[in-house]
């Protein structure tokens, strides 16, 4: 594309997925409100516009979904899908779930998460090379969700695979939502039924027993279907995004060996490094919203009834917010990135993702202070919802 060409961006074009950031920069500078005629959607790419739009549930509600294809499909979203709900229902359910998804419960997982990382990485110690995604990235998130929900370890891989199918597309493809589809994974159903009869100290048991006052004023517990839908969405989102985080840590620290050596020498820098990875290479690049009333961005009206993409991956690199935003810096001082969203839909699993990222980075660096990537053997993939490494072969030094 020549510099004087009109900027064009297609979220379904796999060619853009290899490195979307030059296009994002052009969008920020040349078309901060962008309209794609082919798919009929608008997009904003600057931090201030995403920061304005994400919390605005009245003008940009989540009730029609947060994926472009979902909004365009007019798919009827089932009740209980927290990430696709708006106040007051959303706030009632979120408060209830926040009482279950507590920092204490997340913190209690640390020994189990570390034990899993230790066992997984010890198996490749002494090898000349290994695939980070196969060894850890594809395994750890679902194992951790399994720990949280109380799913037996022997069944966690099968649950992961079926969960992927619910929320996944092929490279460059679109999700196809049609009448009769469901956003829940019945594979979790048997564990819900089991826990009804065999309570334990896990999230599943708490979800079954927690009482709340719903939007009609009735005090009740969650229905089986509500729990099933919620767990499916949480498991799918956590599995896809946290797995990609591990891959981005491996590739970015290979590309910045001096910063990697700084982390080996001073592990206290690791939490900040995880935040910088999250900012620099978020797994999810955009959040879609349905526009309920005319909105103005940069002197142009986005009409009611439109779909608007909030390009958080672009916003995370906006120089107006982050000096030299396209640079990777583990010592960057950061007050807020948008990888976990903003406002009422801020990711409930953010603390869990940070815990997994920190432990993974600590255990990787403890065993493998030096590595390169076999870039010819690495495979990068983008779906409608996530971008990250499918395979990432590390060559150990």
Secondary structure, DSSP 8 states (H G I E B T S, - for coil): --TTS-----TT-HHHHT--HHHHHHHHHH-SEEEETTTTEEEE-SHHHHHHHHT-TTTS-STT-SSHHHHHHT----TT-GGG--TTHHHHHHHHHHTTS-HHHHHHTHHHHHHHHHHHHHTTTT-SEEEHIIIIIHHHHHHHHHHHHT--HHHHHHHHHHHHHHS---TT------TT--S--GGGHHHHHHHHHS--SSHHHHHHH-EEE-TTS-EEE--HHHHHHHHHHHHHHHHHHHHHHHHHHHHHHHH-HHHHHHHHH-GGGHHHHHHHHHHHT-S---EEEE--S-EEETTEEE-TT-EEEE-HHHHTT-TTTSTTTTS--TT---S--STT--GGG--TTHHHHHHHHHHHHHHHHHH-S-EEE-TTT-EEEE-SS-EEEEE-EEEE-
